[in-house]
Amino acid sequence: MTSHQGRLSRDVVESLTLDTEPWLSCEECFDLMDSYAEAVVAGTEPRRRHDMEVHLRACPACFQEVESLVALLQQDSAD
């Protein structure tokens, strides 16, 4: 049997130990993405959600989707 005793990078360790409370699933996150991205662009902090921010820190796929939505909304508002 081959032994692979590699070291985990700091980024990997941090991603594995992130506090993900309050819990929000990807499906729930996806349902809220449009309004969340609009709040980010508008700067309306009270409408931003802590559970979304926690989920986005832990989920690269959802984070990338929100980033894309924010970029599109910012582009639309600049036109």
C-alpha positions as CSV (number, residue, x, y, z in Angstrom):
1,M,0.0,0.0,0.0
2,T,1.3,3.4,-0.9
3,S,1.4,6.1,1.8
4,H,0.5,9.6,0.9
5,Q,1.4,11.9,3.8
6,G,1.1,15.2,2.2
7,R,0.4,18.4,4.2
8,L,-2.8,20.3,3.9
9,S,-2.5,23.9,2.8
10,R,-3.7,26.6,5.1
11,D,-6.6,27.4,2.7
12,V,-7.7,23.7,2.8
13,V,-7.6,23.6,6.6
14,E,-9.5,26.9,6.9
15,S,-12.2,25.7,4.5
16,L,-12.7,22.5,6.4
17,T,-13.0,24.2,9.7
18,L,-15.3,27.1,8.8
19,D,-18.3,27.7,11.0
20,T,-21.3,27.0,8.8
21,E,-24.0,28.0,11.3
22,P,-26.6,29.2,10.6
23,W,-27.0,26.4,8.0
24,L,-28.3,27.2,4.5
25,S,-28.4,24.6,1.7
26,C,-27.3,25.4,-1.8
27,E,-30.9,25.1,-3.0
28,E,-32.0,27.7,-0.4
29,C,-29.1,29.9,-1.3
30,F,-29.9,29.7,-5.0
31,D,-33.5,30.8,-4.2
32,L,-32.2,33.9,-2.5
33,M,-29.4,34.8,-4.9
34,D,-31.2,37.4,-7.0
35,S,-32.4,39.5,-4.0
36,Y,-29.0,39.1,-2.2
37,A,-27.0,40.2,-5.3
38,E,-29.4,43.2,-5.7
39,A,-28.8,44.1,-2.0
40,V,-25.1,43.9,-2.5
41,V,-25.1,46.2,-5.5
42,A,-27.6,48.6,-3.9
43,G,-25.6,48.6,-0.6
44,T,-28.7,47.9,1.4
45,E,-27.0,46.1,4.3
46,P,-30.2,45.3,6.2
47,R,-31.5,43.2,3.4
48,R,-28.3,41.2,3.2
49,R,-28.5,37.9,5.1
50,H,-26.0,36.5,7.6
51,D,-26.9,32.9,6.6
52,M,-26.1,33.7,3.0
53,E,-22.8,35.2,3.8
54,V,-21.8,32.2,5.9
55,H,-22.9,29.8,3.1
56,L,-21.0,31.8,0.5
57,R,-17.8,31.7,2.5
58,A,-18.0,27.9,2.6
59,C,-19.4,27.1,-0.9
60,P,-17.2,28.1,-3.9
61,A,-20.0,27.2,-6.4
62,C,-22.6,29.5,-4.9
63,F,-20.0,32.2,-4.3
64,Q,-19.0,32.2,-7.9
65,E,-22.7,32.4,-9.0
66,V,-23.4,35.4,-6.7
67,E,-20.2,37.1,-8.0
68,S,-21.4,36.7,-11.6
69,L,-24.8,38.1,-10.7
70,V,-23.3,41.1,-8.9
71,A,-21.0,41.8,-11.9
72,L,-24.0,41.6,-14.3
73,L,-26.1,43.9,-12.1
74,Q,-23.2,46.4,-11.8
75,Q,-22.7,46.4,-15.5
76,D,-26.4,47.0,-16.1
77,S,-26.5,49.9,-13.7
78,A,-23.4,51.4,-15.4
79,D,-25.1,51.4,-18.8
